[in-house]
Amino acid sequence: MNRRSFVQKAGMATVGLAATGNTLHLRAGDSPAPPTPPTTKNWIWTGVQDRATPDEQRRRFERFRTAGIDAVLFSGVDAQVFALAKEQGLETHAWTWTLCRGDRDLLEQHPDWYVVNRLGESAATKPPYVGYYHFLCPSHEEVSDHLADLFGRLADTPHLDGVHLDYVRYPDVILPVALWKKYNLVQNEELPQFDFCYCDVCRAAFKQQTGVDPREQSDPPADAAWRQYRYDTVTRLVQRLAEVAHGKGKQITAAVFPTPSIARRLVRQDWTRWNLDAVLPMTYHRFYNEEVDWIEGAVREGVTALPADRPLYAGLFLPDLKTEEDFDQAVRCALTGGAKGVSLFGGLRDIKPARQSAGI
């Protein structure tokens, strides 16, 4: 596949994008597309690429702008790179892991800060699924303090417009269905080794609220109050980080699971309640064994559940959009569902025909 394009359908305009090799350019249509509405914005998740020269960075950012990208979510922090991006009219956001943190000093000095599963196993020493799945527990005040300080210092980075939260959730109690085979699992129920958090702080706090120790229940997954407790712990953390970012005059956004119902069920994310400037749900249809048209309904569910002034930008996983037609359809579905734009993951270069997996 050599080209990708944003499309204009049903009066909803977005910008043209095409990729041929490493060159990005607007695709000419039968007639000029009208200007992009000011409420429409397109994003990309990418690395800082701090080894590139300033001229190489400028050329990269020029290609982003030509391709119709408005905002860049950078994995990594480099004020000089951010300044070069802003020279090209791009917004700069620091894409940062939040609760999934395997920092050596944290693991060594604060193993008690990590989530614990229903079997009593800590993610500090026995992470589920993959070796980097060391998740902090949002119930710990020390964790909240640590992250508030970290994100506060991050927000002070020069030439930065916003902070972008990723992994702001619990470990997957149930994986997206397309990943079950990869891990030789069938997760038709909440299995105890993947059900977090049963640490002493969570158990004590929930018992104080309800008089019940969740670990002592015969069927903890069936307890709606216990699920709600965990939704609330993540929400409180996000609200605090939002206060920190906004206090520094910075935007705050988050990458979240694709729909409110999937997010609550799989990773305890209740993201429609978060005080964010925008949400970027990862509407990666193949992770759920769905076709491209699934994106429209997924986006609509989120838009309907969010406050009217909270924009949603649909995350698209480029390796699973194998043809130009797939990409066009994905963008069209996102906009028809009510998205204010899209965010691209997987790079803007040619995508191999064979499906690629991003893992989890």
BALOBA-1460 file (C-alpha; in Angstrom, 3 decimals):
// residues 360
<rec num="1" residu="m" x="0.000" y="0.000" z="0.000"/>
<rec num="2" residu="n" x="1.448" y="3.345" z="-1.029"/>
<rec num="3" residu="r" x="-1.139" y="5.952" z="-0.024"/>
<rec num="4" residu="r" x="-3.471" y="7.003" z="2.764"/>
<rec num="5" residu="s" x="-5.911" y="9.869" z="2.763"/>
<rec num="6" residu="f" x="-8.245" y="11.727" z="5.036"/>
<rec num="7" residu="v" x="-11.577" y="12.077" z="3.362"/>
<rec num="8" residu="q" x="-14.488" y="14.489" z="3.217"/>
<rec num="9" residu="k" x="-17.961" y="12.957" z="3.456"/>
<rec num="10" residu="a" x="-21.427" y="14.265" z="4.213"/>
<rec num="11" residu="g" x="-20.215" y="17.818" z="4.737"/>
<rec num="12" residu="m" x="-17.716" y="16.780" z="7.431"/>
<rec num="13" residu="a" x="-14.319" y="18.059" z="6.353"/>
<rec num="14" residu="t" x="-10.941" y="16.837" z="7.427"/>
<rec num="15" residu="v" x="-7.601" y="17.174" z="5.742"/>
<rec num="16" residu="g" x="-5.952" y="15.158" z="3.020"/>
<rec num="17" residu="l" x="-3.085" y="12.852" z="3.807"/>
<rec num="18" residu="a" x="-1.158" y="10.610" z="1.513"/>
<rec num="19" residu="a" x="2.016" y="8.643" z="2.065"/>
<rec num="20" residu="t" x="4.346" y="7.429" z="-0.641"/>
<rec num="21" residu="g" x="7.519" y="5.950" z="0.759"/>
<rec num="22" residu="n" x="8.701" y="8.475" z="3.300"/>
<rec num="23" residu="t" x="7.034" y="11.451" z="1.601"/>
<rec num="24" residu="l" x="3.729" y="12.830" z="2.797"/>
<rec num="25" residu="h" x="1.594" y="15.138" z="0.756"/>
<rec num="26" residu="l" x="-1.986" y="16.261" z="0.264"/>
<rec num="27" residu="r" x="-3.885" y="14.125" z="-2.173"/>
<rec num="28" residu="a" x="-5.613" y="16.086" z="-4.913"/>
<rec num="29" residu="g" x="-9.275" y="15.250" z="-5.236"/>
<rec num="30" residu="d" x="-11.807" y="15.999" z="-7.941"/>
<rec num="31" residu="s" x="-12.311" y="19.417" z="-6.380"/>
<rec num="32" residu="p" x="-10.528" y="21.370" z="-3.650"/>
<rec num="33" residu="a" x="-11.602" y="20.384" z="-0.152"/>
<rec num="34" residu="p" x="-13.075" y="23.189" z="1.937"/>
<rec num="35" residu="p" x="-11.010" y="24.464" z="4.851"/>
<rec num="36" residu="t" x="-10.897" y="22.233" z="7.892"/>
<rec num="37" residu="p" x="-13.377" y="23.481" z="10.519"/>
<rec num="38" residu="p" x="-11.591" y="25.054" z="13.494"/>
<rec num="39" residu="t" x="-13.023" y="22.415" z="15.817"/>
<rec num="40" residu="t" x="-11.357" y="19.607" z="13.861"/>
<rec num="41" residu="k" x="-7.928" y="18.476" z="14.954"/>
<rec num="42" residu="n" x="-5.769" y="15.511" z="13.963"/>
<rec num="43" residu="w" x="-3.076" y="13.976" z="16.150"/>
<rec num="44" residu="i" x="-0.220" y="11.503" z="15.915"/>
<rec num="45" residu="w" x="1.531" y="9.376" z="18.536"/>
<rec num="46" residu="t" x="5.275" y="9.357" z="17.819"/>
<rec num="47" residu="g" x="8.732" y="9.412" z="19.376"/>
<rec num="48" residu="v" x="10.869" y="12.442" z="20.064"/>
<rec num="49" residu="q" x="13.644" y="11.111" z="17.776"/>
<rec num="50" residu="d" x="16.159" y="13.228" z="19.672"/>
<rec num="51" residu="r" x="19.076" y="11.885" z="17.613"/>
<rec num="52" residu="a" x="17.739" y="13.593" z="14.493"/>
<rec num="53" residu="t" x="19.343" y="16.871" z="13.497"/>
<rec num="54" residu="p" x="17.323" y="20.082" z="13.768"/>
<rec num="55" residu="d" x="16.917" y="20.163" z="9.973"/>
<rec num="56" residu="e" x="15.704" y="16.549" z="9.965"/>
<rec num="57" residu="q" x="13.204" y="17.404" z="12.702"/>
<rec num="58" residu="r" x="11.981" y="20.435" z="10.767"/>
<rec num="59" residu="r" x="11.426" y="18.316" z="7.682"/>
<rec num="60" residu="r" x="9.556" y="15.721" z="9.730"/>
<rec num="61" residu="f" x="7.282" y="18.341" z="11.251"/>
<rec num="62" residu="e" x="6.706" y="19.989" z="7.891"/>
<rec num="63" residu="r" x="5.529" y="16.616" z="6.586"/>
<rec num="64" residu="f" x="3.207" y="16.265" z="9.571"/>
<rec num="65" residu="r" x="1.649" y="19.642" z="8.853"/>
<rec num="66" residu="t" x="1.349" y="18.908" z="5.144"/>
<rec num="67" residu="a" x="-0.321" y="15.619" z="6.026"/>
<rec num="68" residu="g" x="-2.925" y="17.425" z="8.100"/>
<rec num="69" residu="i" x="-1.555" y="16.695" z="11.559"/>
<rec num="70" residu="d" x="-2.207" y="19.447" z="14.093"/>
<rec num="71" residu="a" x="-0.944" y="18.003" z="17.380"/>
<rec num="72" residu="v" x="1.910" y="15.644" z="18.230"/>
<rec num="73" residu="l" x="1.918" y="13.260" z="21.191"/>
<rec num="74" residu="f" x="5.606" y="12.753" z="21.931"/>
<rec num="75" residu="s" x="6.953" y="9.699" z="23.703"/>
<rec num="76" residu="g" x="9.916" y="11.325" z="25.388"/>
<rec num="77" residu="v" x="10.674" y="14.840" z="26.553"/>
<rec num="78" residu="d" x="12.953" y="17.264" z="24.717"/>
<rec num="79" residu="a" x="12.266" y="20.984" z="24.902"/>
<rec num="80" residu="q" x="14.363" y="21.697" z="21.804"/>
<rec num="81" residu="v" x="12.363" y="19.194" z="19.754"/>
<rec num="82" residu="f" x="9.138" y="20.697" z="21.087"/>
<rec num="83" residu="a" x="10.328" y="24.149" z="20.019"/>
<rec num="84" residu="l" x="11.013" y="22.925" z="16.483"/>
<rec num="85" residu="a" x="7.553" y="21.367" z="16.297"/>
<rec num="86" residu="k" x="5.935" y="24.587" z="17.437"/>
<rec num="87" residu="e" x="7.863" y="26.485" z="14.753"/>
<rec num="88" residu="q" x="5.851" y="24.446" z="12.259"/>
<rec num="89" residu="g" x="2.555" y="25.308" z="13.964"/>
<rec num="90" residu="l" x="2.135" y="21.967" z="15.750"/>
<rec num="91" residu="e" x="0.842" y="21.490" z="19.276"/>
<rec num="92" residu="t" x="3.200" y="19.562" z="21.549"/>
<rec num="93" residu="h" x="2.027" y="17.043" z="24.143"/>
<rec num="94" residu="a" x="4.111" y="14.782" z="26.385"/>
<rec num="95" residu="w" x="2.809" y="11.209" z="26.030"/>
<rec num="96" residu="t" x="3.588" y="9.606" z="29.394"/>
<rec num="97" residu="w" x="2.810" y="6.308" z="31.088"/>
<rec num="98" residu="t" x="0.914" y="6.954" z="34.290"/>
<rec num="99" residu="l" x="0.177" y="3.920" z="36.490"/>
<rec num="100" residu="c" x="2.213" y="1.365" z="34.542"/>
<rec num="101" residu="r" x="5.635" y="2.286" z="35.912"/>
<rec num="102" residu="g" x="8.484" y="-0.175" z="36.328"/>
<rec num="103" residu="d" x="11.011" y="2.426" z="37.494"/>
<rec num="104" residu="r" x="13.777" y="0.553" z="39.265"/>
<rec num="105" residu="d" x="13.829" y="2.916" z="42.243"/>
<rec num="106" residu="l" x="10.080" y="2.522" z="42.750"/>
<rec num="107" residu="l" x="10.229" y="-1.267" z="42.523"/>
<rec num="108" residu="e" x="13.128" y="-1.398" z="44.969"/>
<rec num="109" residu="q" x="12.048" y="1.279" z="47.431"/>
<rec num="110" residu="h" x="8.243" y="1.080" z="47.282"/>
<rec num="111" residu="p" x="7.090" y="-2.411" z="46.287"/>
<rec num="112" residu="d" x="4.053" y="-1.869" z="48.511"/>
<rec num="113" residu="w" x="2.786" y="0.810" z="46.093"/>
<rec num="114" residu="y" x="1.943" y="-1.770" z="43.428"/>
<rec num="115" residu="v" x="-1.368" y="-3.484" z="42.741"/>
<rec num="116" residu="v" x="-2.063" y="-6.934" z="44.139"/>
<rec num="117" residu="n" x="-4.286" y="-9.545" z="42.494"/>
<rec num="118" residu="r" x="-6.991" y="-11.703" z="44.049"/>
<rec num="119" residu="l" x="-4.427" y="-14.451" z="44.670"/>
<rec num="120" residu="g" x="-2.308" y="-12.051" z="46.735"/>
<rec num="121" residu="e" x="0.390" y="-11.650" z="44.066"/>
<rec num="122" residu="s" x="1.958" y="-8.224" z="43.571"/>
<rec num="123" residu="a" x="2.562" y="-6.706" z="40.152"/>
<rec num="124" residu="a" x="5.877" y="-5.491" z="41.574"/>
<rec num="125" residu="t" x="7.234" y="-9.041" z="41.520"/>
<rec num="126" residu="k" x="4.763" y="-10.937" z="39.308"/>
<rec num="127" residu="p" x="3.441" y="-8.657" z="36.568"/>
<rec num="128" residu="p" x="0.614" y="-10.164" z="34.492"/>
<rec num="129" residu="y" x="0.928" y="-10.938" z="30.781"/>
<rec num="130" residu="v" x="4.222" y="-9.164" z="30.065"/>
<rec num="131" residu="g" x="7.284" y="-8.227" z="32.064"/>
<rec num="132" residu="y" x="6.688" y="-4.465" z="32.017"/>
<rec num="133" residu="y" x="3.166" y="-4.643" z="33.510"/>
<rec num="134" residu="h" x="4.198" y="-3.168" z="36.866"/>
<rec num="135" residu="f" x="1.114" y="-1.129" z="37.797"/>
<rec num="136" residu="l" x="0.986" y="1.269" z="40.719"/>
<rec num="137" residu="c" x="-2.124" y="1.274" z="42.897"/>
<rec num="138" residu="p" x="-4.118" y="4.516" z="42.587"/>
<rec num="139" residu="s" x="-5.550" y="4.075" z="46.113"/>
<rec num="140" residu="h" x="-2.216" y="4.910" z="47.725"/>
<rec num="141" residu="e" x="-1.908" y="8.563" z="48.640"/>
<rec num="142" residu="e" x="1.849" y="8.260" z="48.169"/>
<rec num="143" residu="v" x="1.288" y="7.161" z="44.559"/>
<rec num="144" residu="s" x="-0.966" y="10.142" z="43.935"/>
<rec num="145" residu="d" x="1.629" y="12.478" z="45.461"/>
<rec num="146" residu="h" x="4.429" y="10.922" z="43.421"/>
<rec num="147" residu="l" x="2.564" y="11.222" z="40.126"/>
<rec num="148" residu="a" x="1.329" y="14.734" z="40.867"/>
<rec num="149" residu="d" x="4.931" y="15.802" z="41.431"/>
<rec num="150" residu="l" x="6.138" y="13.989" z="38.302"/>
<rec num="151" residu="f" x="3.460" y="15.486" z="36.057"/>
<rec num="152" residu="g" x="3.888" y="18.912" z="37.623"/>
<rec num="153" residu="r" x="7.576" y="18.933" z="36.730"/>
<rec num="154" residu="l" x="6.751" y="17.583" z="33.277"/>
<rec num="155" residu="a" x="4.258" y="20.419" z="32.734"/>
<rec num="156" residu="d" x="7.042" y="22.930" z="33.388"/>
<rec num="157" residu="t" x="8.914" y="21.780" z="30.261"/>
<rec num="158" residu="p" x="9.401" y="24.723" z="27.881"/>
<rec num="159" residu="h" x="7.455" y="24.729" z="24.594"/>
<rec num="160" residu="l" x="5.018" y="22.076" z="25.871"/>
<rec num="161" residu="d" x="1.284" y="22.551" z="25.319"/>
<rec num="162" residu="g" x="-0.054" y="19.596" z="27.255"/>
<rec num="163" residu="v" x="0.447" y="16.296" z="29.023"/>
<rec num="164" residu="h" x="-1.044" y="13.092" z="27.687"/>
<rec num="165" residu="l" x="-1.850" y="10.216" z="30.037"/>
<rec num="166" residu="d" x="-1.412" y="6.611" z="28.947"/>
<rec num="167" residu="y" x="-1.875" y="3.435" z="31.011"/>
<rec num="168" residu="v" x="-4.083" y="5.370" z="33.414"/>
<rec num="169" residu="r" x="-5.953" y="2.257" z="34.510"/>
<rec num="170" residu="y" x="-5.662" y="-1.132" z="36.176"/>
<rec num="171" residu="p" x="-4.083" y="-4.106" z="34.396"/>
<rec num="172" residu="d" x="-6.469" y="-5.774" z="31.953"/>
<rec num="173" residu="v" x="-8.761" y="-8.012" z="33.953"/>
<rec num="174" residu="i" x="-9.862" y="-9.201" z="30.489"/>
<rec num="175" residu="l" x="-7.726" y="-8.673" z="27.397"/>
<rec num="176" residu="p" x="-9.156" y="-7.511" z="24.070"/>
<rec num="177" residu="v" x="-10.455" y="-10.720" z="22.551"/>
<rec num="178" residu="a" x="-8.018" y="-10.785" z="19.629"/>
<rec num="179" residu="l" x="-5.149" y="-11.103" z="22.114"/>
<rec num="180" residu="w" x="-6.472" y="-14.192" z="23.927"/>
<rec num="181" residu="k" x="-4.783" y="-16.561" z="21.511"/>
<rec num="182" residu="k" x="-1.460" y="-14.760" z="21.877"/>
<rec num="183" residu="y" x="-1.460" y="-15.514" z="25.609"/>
<rec num="184" residu="n" x="-3.181" y="-18.904" z="25.335"/>
<rec num="185" residu="l" x="-6.106" y="-17.644" z="27.413"/>
<rec num="186" residu="v" x="-9.883" y="-17.796" z="27.439"/>
<rec num="187" residu="q" x="-11.184" y="-14.913" z="29.532"/>
<rec num="188" residu="n" x="-14.927" y="-15.335" z="29.622"/>
<rec num="189" residu="e" x="-14.779" y="-14.387" z="33.297"/>
<rec num="190" residu="e" x="-12.577" y="-12.333" z="35.602"/>
<rec num="191" residu="l" x="-9.793" y="-14.744" z="36.491"/>
<rec num="192" residu="p" x="-8.193" y="-14.147" z="39.919"/>
<rec num="193" residu="q" x="-4.616" y="-13.778" z="38.643"/>
<rec num="194" residu="f" x="-5.675" y="-10.805" z="36.498"/>
<rec num="195" residu="d" x="-8.142" y="-9.213" z="38.949"/>
<rec num="196" residu="f" x="-6.500" y="-6.260" z="40.766"/>
<rec num="197" residu="c" x="-6.302" y="-4.560" z="43.348"/>
<rec num="198" residu="y" x="-6.556" y="-6.435" z="46.619"/>
<rec num="199" residu="c" x="-3.726" y="-4.675" z="48.429"/>
<rec num="200" residu="d" x="-4.119" y="-3.858" z="52.110"/>
<rec num="201" residu="v" x="-4.935" y="-0.194" z="51.373"/>
<rec num="202" residu="c" x="-7.748" y="-1.045" z="48.940"/>
<rec num="203" residu="r" x="-9.203" y="-3.747" z="51.160"/>
<rec num="204" residu="a" x="-9.190" y="-1.493" z="54.220"/>
<rec num="205" residu="a" x="-10.674" y="1.483" z="52.371"/>
<rec num="206" residu="f" x="-13.463" y="-0.583" z="50.818"/>
<rec num="207" residu="k" x="-14.246" y="-2.257" z="54.124"/>
<rec num="208" residu="q" x="-14.481" y="1.151" z="55.786"/>
<rec num="209" residu="q" x="-16.975" y="2.226" z="53.109"/>
<rec num="210" residu="t" x="-19.088" y="-0.917" z="52.986"/>
<rec num="211" residu="g" x="-18.186" y="-3.141" z="55.935"/>
<rec num="212" residu="v" x="-17.012" y="-5.808" z="53.486"/>
<rec num="213" residu="d" x="-13.516" y="-7.104" z="52.755"/>
<rec num="214" residu="p" x="-13.514" y="-7.781" z="48.992"/>
<rec num="215" residu="r" x="-10.994" y="-10.603" z="49.368"/>
<rec num="216" residu="e" x="-13.393" y="-12.466" z="51.655"/>
<rec num="217" residu="q" x="-16.363" y="-12.347" z="49.287"/>
<rec num="218" residu="s" x="-17.389" y="-15.555" z="47.534"/>
<rec num="219" residu="d" x="-17.649" y="-13.760" z="44.155"/>
<rec num="220" residu="p" x="-15.879" y="-10.370" z="44.185"/>
<rec num="221" residu="p" x="-16.391" y="-9.679" z="40.438"/>
<rec num="222" residu="a" x="-20.151" y="-9.753" z="40.986"/>
<rec num="223" residu="d" x="-20.048" y="-6.872" z="43.485"/>
<rec num="224" residu="a" x="-21.008" y="-3.652" z="41.714"/>
<rec num="225" residu="a" x="-19.811" y="-1.543" z="44.647"/>
<rec num="226" residu="w" x="-16.366" y="-3.138" z="44.454"/>
<rec num="227" residu="r" x="-16.139" y="-2.380" z="40.742"/>
<rec num="228" residu="q" x="-17.253" y="1.186" z="41.409"/>
<rec num="229" residu="y" x="-14.613" y="1.598" z="44.107"/>
<rec num="230" residu="r" x="-11.898" y="0.869" z="41.562"/>
<rec num="231" residu="y" x="-13.405" y="3.128" z="38.910"/>
<rec num="232" residu="d" x="-13.405" y="5.899" z="41.502"/>
<rec num="233" residu="t" x="-9.767" y="5.431" z="42.539"/>
<rec num="234" residu="v" x="-8.573" y="5.999" z="38.967"/>
<rec num="235" residu="t" x="-10.972" y="8.916" z="38.497"/>
<rec num="236" residu="r" x="-9.710" y="10.653" z="41.648"/>
<rec num="237" residu="l" x="-6.131" y="10.311" z="40.440"/>
<rec num="238" residu="v" x="-6.968" y="11.761" z="37.024"/>
<rec num="239" residu="q" x="-8.827" y="14.671" z="38.605"/>
<rec num="240" residu="r" x="-5.772" y="15.490" z="40.696"/>
<rec num="241" residu="l" x="-3.450" y="15.325" z="37.679"/>
<rec num="242" residu="a" x="-5.881" y="17.524" z="35.753"/>
<rec num="243" residu="e" x="-5.704" y="20.111" z="38.525"/>
<rec num="244" residu="v" x="-1.900" y="19.997" z="38.356"/>
<rec num="245" residu="a" x="-1.814" y="20.406" z="34.562"/>
<rec num="246" residu="h" x="-4.437" y="23.133" z="34.482"/>
<rec num="247" residu="g" x="-2.678" y="24.924" z="37.335"/>
<rec num="248" residu="k" x="0.380" y="25.093" z="35.088"/>
<rec num="249" residu="g" x="-1.701" y="26.389" z="32.185"/>
<rec num="250" residu="k" x="-1.358" y="23.126" z="30.236"/>
<rec num="251" residu="q" x="-3.873" y="20.897" z="28.502"/>
<rec num="252" residu="i" x="-4.415" y="17.348" z="29.723"/>
<rec num="253" residu="t" x="-5.599" y="14.476" z="27.528"/>
<rec num="254" residu="a" x="-5.590" y="10.692" z="27.772"/>
<rec num="255" residu="a" x="-5.392" y="7.584" z="25.611"/>
<rec num="256" residu="v" x="-8.227" y="5.357" z="26.786"/>
<rec num="257" residu="f" x="-9.890" y="2.092" z="25.858"/>
<rec num="258" residu="p" x="-12.269" y="2.375" z="22.888"/>
<rec num="259" residu="t" x="-15.688" y="2.765" z="24.491"/>
<rec num="260" residu="p" x="-16.944" y="3.616" z="27.980"/>
<rec num="261" residu="s" x="-18.404" y="0.130" z="28.434"/>
<rec num="262" residu="i" x="-15.281" y="-1.708" z="27.203"/>
<rec num="263" residu="a" x="-13.041" y="0.526" z="29.313"/>
<rec num="264" residu="r" x="-14.994" y="-0.143" z="32.495"/>
<rec num="265" residu="r" x="-15.250" y="-3.868" z="31.852"/>
<rec num="266" residu="l" x="-11.661" y="-4.568" z="30.801"/>
<rec num="267" residu="v" x="-9.486" y="-2.088" z="32.717"/>
<rec num="268" residu="r" x="-11.658" y="-0.231" z="35.290"/>
<rec num="269" residu="q" x="-11.560" y="3.049" z="33.354"/>
<rec num="270" residu="d" x="-14.600" y="5.291" z="33.768"/>
<rec num="271" residu="w" x="-13.208" y="7.937" z="31.450"/>
<rec num="272" residu="t" x="-16.413" y="9.827" z="30.713"/>
<rec num="273" residu="r" x="-16.169" y="11.281" z="34.242"/>
<rec num="274" residu="w" x="-12.620" y="12.571" z="33.894"/>
<rec num="275" residu="n" x="-11.944" y="16.314" z="33.807"/>
<rec num="276" residu="l" x="-9.852" y="16.234" z="30.643"/>
<rec num="277" residu="d" x="-9.536" y="18.656" z="27.765"/>
<rec num="278" residu="a" x="-10.004" y="15.788" z="25.300"/>
<rec num="279" residu="v" x="-10.062" y="12.006" z="25.162"/>
<rec num="280" residu="l" x="-8.379" y="9.827" z="22.536"/>
<rec num="281" residu="p" x="-10.002" y="6.379" z="22.637"/>
<rec num="282" residu="m" x="-7.983" y="3.652" z="20.961"/>
<rec num="283" residu="t" x="-10.658" y="2.457" z="18.536"/>
<rec num="284" residu="y" x="-8.474" y="-0.371" z="17.250"/>
<rec num="285" residu="h" x="-11.161" y="-2.519" z="15.639"/>
<rec num="286" residu="r" x="-9.069" y="-5.629" z="14.988"/>
<rec num="287" residu="f" x="-8.161" y="-5.918" z="18.669"/>
<rec num="288" residu="y" x="-11.841" y="-6.770" z="19.171"/>
<rec num="289" residu="n" x="-12.202" y="-8.935" z="16.034"/>
<rec num="290" residu="e" x="-14.366" y="-6.247" z="14.448"/>
<rec num="291" residu="e" x="-14.546" y="-4.709" z="10.979"/>
<rec num="292" residu="v" x="-13.763" y="-1.076" z="10.198"/>
<rec num="293" residu="d" x="-17.395" y="0.043" z="10.421"/>
<rec num="294" residu="w" x="-17.343" y="-0.840" z="14.147"/>
<rec num="295" residu="i" x="-15.414" y="2.394" z="14.694"/>
<rec num="296" residu="e" x="-18.510" y="4.516" z="14.068"/>
<rec num="297" residu="g" x="-20.552" y="2.921" z="16.844"/>
<rec num="298" residu="a" x="-17.617" y="2.896" z="19.234"/>
<rec num="299" residu="v" x="-17.057" y="6.620" z="18.712"/>
<rec num="300" residu="r" x="-20.761" y="7.408" z="18.994"/>
<rec num="301" residu="e" x="-20.971" y="5.605" z="22.350"/>
<rec num="302" residu="g" x="-18.174" y="7.756" z="23.718"/>
<rec num="303" residu="v" x="-19.436" y="11.034" z="22.278"/>
<rec num="304" residu="t" x="-22.917" y="10.386" z="23.646"/>
<rec num="305" residu="a" x="-21.598" y="9.660" z="27.141"/>
<rec num="306" residu="l" x="-19.195" y="12.623" z="27.338"/>
<rec num="307" residu="p" x="-20.110" y="16.197" z="28.279"/>
<rec num="308" residu="a" x="-21.072" y="18.146" z="25.161"/>
<rec num="309" residu="d" x="-17.971" y="20.349" z="25.358"/>
<rec num="310" residu="r" x="-15.500" y="17.435" z="25.664"/>
<rec num="311" residu="p" x="-13.979" y="16.569" z="22.265"/>
<rec num="312" residu="l" x="-13.204" y="12.981" z="21.323"/>
<rec num="313" residu="y" x="-10.509" y="12.109" z="18.789"/>
<rec num="314" residu="a" x="-10.632" y="8.549" z="17.513"/>
<rec num="315" residu="g" x="-7.387" y="6.604" z="17.691"/>
<rec num="316" residu="l" x="-6.677" y="4.598" z="14.517"/>
<rec num="317" residu="f" x="-4.197" y="1.704" z="14.406"/>
<rec num="318" residu="l" x="-2.606" y="2.041" z="10.988"/>
<rec num="319" residu="p" x="-1.132" y="-1.494" z="10.723"/>
<rec num="320" residu="d" x="-4.690" y="-2.881" z="10.744"/>
<rec num="321" residu="l" x="-5.855" y="-0.512" z="7.986"/>
<rec num="322" residu="k" x="-4.281" y="-2.369" z="5.094"/>
<rec num="323" residu="t" x="-5.663" y="-0.423" z="2.156"/>
<rec num="324" residu="e" x="-6.376" y="3.177" z="1.268"/>
<rec num="325" residu="e" x="-10.069" y="2.299" z="1.234"/>
<rec num="326" residu="d" x="-9.820" y="0.913" z="4.796"/>
<rec num="327" residu="f" x="-8.206" y="4.126" z="5.964"/>
<rec num="328" residu="d" x="-10.764" y="6.317" z="4.221"/>
<rec num="329" residu="q" x="-13.568" y="4.266" z="5.735"/>
<rec num="330" residu="a" x="-12.051" y="4.441" z="9.227"/>
<rec num="331" residu="v" x="-11.812" y="8.240" z="9.110"/>
<rec num="332" residu="r" x="-15.313" y="8.526" z="7.688"/>
<rec num="333" residu="c" x="-16.706" y="6.256" z="10.410"/>
<rec num="334" residu="a" x="-14.946" y="8.232" z="13.137"/>
<rec num="335" residu="l" x="-16.335" y="11.550" z="11.894"/>
<rec num="336" residu="t" x="-19.819" y="10.161" z="11.321"/>
<rec num="337" residu="g" x="-19.776" y="8.870" z="14.900"/>
<rec num="338" residu="g" x="-19.051" y="12.376" z="16.157"/>
<rec num="339" residu="a" x="-15.260" y="12.485" z="16.517"/>
<rec num="340" residu="k" x="-13.604" y="15.893" z="16.147"/>
<rec num="341" residu="g" x="-10.682" y="14.313" z="14.319"/>
<rec num="342" residu="v" x="-8.439" y="11.270" z="14.501"/>
<rec num="343" residu="s" x="-5.165" y="10.275" z="16.113"/>
<rec num="344" residu="l" x="-2.802" y="7.971" z="14.254"/>
<rec num="345" residu="f" x="-0.701" y="5.191" z="15.738"/>
<rec num="346" residu="g" x="1.764" y="3.104" z="13.796"/>
<rec num="347" residu="g" x="3.584" y="5.704" z="11.734"/>
<rec num="348" residu="l" x="2.835" y="7.475" z="8.473"/>
<rec num="349" residu="r" x="5.139" y="5.422" z="6.303"/>
<rec num="350" residu="d" x="3.937" y="2.513" z="4.191"/>
<rec num="351" residu="i" x="2.233" y="-0.238" z="6.162"/>
<rec num="352" residu="k" x="3.111" y="-3.827" z="5.323"/>
<rec num="353" residu="p" x="0.211" y="-5.813" z="3.875"/>
<rec num="354" residu="a" x="0.490" y="-8.480" z="6.549"/>
<rec num="355" residu="r" x="-1.275" y="-7.649" z="9.788"/>
<rec num="356" residu="q" x="0.994" y="-6.495" z="12.594"/>
<rec num="357" residu="s" x="0.203" y="-6.733" z="16.301"/>
<rec num="358" residu="a" x="1.040" y="-3.956" z="18.716"/>
<rec num="359" residu="g" x="0.855" y="-6.336" z="21.653"/>
<rec num="360" residu="i" x="-0.775" y="-4.782" z="24.685"/>
